[in-house]
Amino acid sequence: MSTSEMIPDELQAPTAPPVSQGRLIWRRFLSNRLAVISVILFVLIIAFSISAIGIGPIHGWWKYDYKELNDQVARGAPSWEHPFGQDRIGKDYFALTMRGIQNSVLVMIVIGVIASVLGVVVGAVAGYFRGVTDAVLMRITDVFIVIPALVIGSVVGHFAGGLGAPVLAVMLGLFSWMGIARLVRGEFLSLREREFVEAARVAGASDTRIIFKHILPNAIGVVIVASTLIMASAILLETALSFLGYGIRPPDVSLGLLISSNQSAFQTRPWLFWWPGAFIVTLALLVNFVGDGMRDAFDPRHRRFNLRKMREEEPEPGEDDFSGPKTGAALAEDVL
């Protein structure tokens, strides 16, 4: 008779089904309320902007188009007819802001995806193979990284800004991968010496499988944080380029272009400046909060600081007091 048969059923430990890694990551992400709320707000802002003015040939529920000229109501001030006001030539500012959100978010996502893919590939190859491969790739990275992003963006925007938001985003993404490449390289240099990598080599795994199946999942926290930082800075880069006149150009519009076009009206009609500025700051903050939550979910070693929990775990006065040496009697009491 086996040991399990000798133990009554009610005393046996329950056998729970194993939890997959994806479900653990999902649970840890849901436990971060700020990240979950940020995702919801980010999706709601995008959905609201698309449903309001539509996208492409699909029209939204808002009655004004962002290209349409209208008679000014209340001298362009916010009203029931135009809740965000009107610009100096009569365009509805709510429609303009919604269109600016669509283009700015598109630029943010495309730049983040392209820069992350290129940065991960370059950093992973350089950190894993080292030697000549590492030297060549890092010198190329150094050449691009010393050039200010605004200078590269101005050159790219000068040639691609008039071609629309998608083309501008792709071109900027091709020159935004350097920072994440260096971070991924550093992670791979440390992880390639771990025991699980040696075990994979002994098992006959190829270099490609070791890089993308064994090492990269362990560096995913750094990748995600760097990607969200790139996305948050991408919307600011697009804003700066549009402000300088090298980004998205009329008749299309972006949040940065709205600020640039109405900077002279900051004191007389401040709502033309504050609406796009508020959405730029909000979108950048939401992406950063989501990135922090995803980092904690993928890498459980990062714990959020909780002041209330830390105070609850502090010992009471007189409890575990190591302020002075214990006497022999006290030590004997501890042992007993």
C-alpha positions, 0 to 999 in steps of 0.5 A: 500500500502506497503512502497516499492510500494510507492518508485519508482523503480529507487530510491529503494536500489539494493538488492545484493545477499548475499556473502558466507563466502568462497567467502569473504575469497577467495576475501581477499586472492586474494587481497594479491598480495604477497601471490598470487605470492607465491602460483603461484611460489610454484606451478610452482616450483613443476610442473617444477620439476615433468615435468623435471624428471617425477615421478615414472614410468613416465619420464620427458622431461629432458634427464638425470636421477638423478641416471645415471652416465655420462662423465664429461663435462668441469670438471663438471662446468655448461654448455649447456649440464649440466646447473647446472653442474655435481657432482664429479662422473658425475651425472647431477646436474639439475636432482639431484636438481629436485629430491631433490625438489620433496622429500623435498616438499613431506616431507614438506607437509606431516609433515605439514598436520600430525602435524596440524591435531594432534595439532588441535585435542589435543589443541582443546580437552584440551582447550575445556574440561579443567580440568583433560583432559587439564592437562593430554594432556598438560603434555604429550605435555610438555614431547615432547616439551622439547626435541629438534626437532633435537634430535627427528628427528635424532632418527626417521631418524636413523630408518626411513631415509632409508625407503624413504621420505614418511615414514620419513615424516610421522614419523617426523609429529608424533613428530611435533605437540606440538607447534600448540597444545599449540597455539590452546589450548590458542585460545580455552580457550578464545573462549569457553567463548564467547556468540556464544558458550553458544548459541550453548550449549543452542541450544543443539549442541554436544561438537564435533559440538561446537569444530569443527563447532563453535570454530575452524573456529574462530581460523583458523587464528592461525591454518593456521599460525602455520601450515605454520611455521611448513611446513617452518621449516620442510624443514629446519629440513629435511635439517639438518637431511640429512646434519647429515646423518640421513635423506633421504639416497642414492640412493635417494636424497634431497636438504639437502643431496645434500648440505651435499654430496658437502660441501667439494666442496664449494670453488672449485665448489660452484654451487653444494652448491648454487643450493640446498641452493637457492631452500631451502630458496625460498621454505621456504619463499614462504610457509611463504608468503602464510601463511601470506596471508591465515591468513589475508584472514581468519581473517580480524582483521589482517591488513597489514601495508601500509605506503602509505595509512597511510600517505594518511589518516594523517590529514593536518597540522592545521586540527583536531588540538588538541594541545591546548584547544579550546575557547568557540567561537570555541566550539560553531562553532563546535556545529553549 
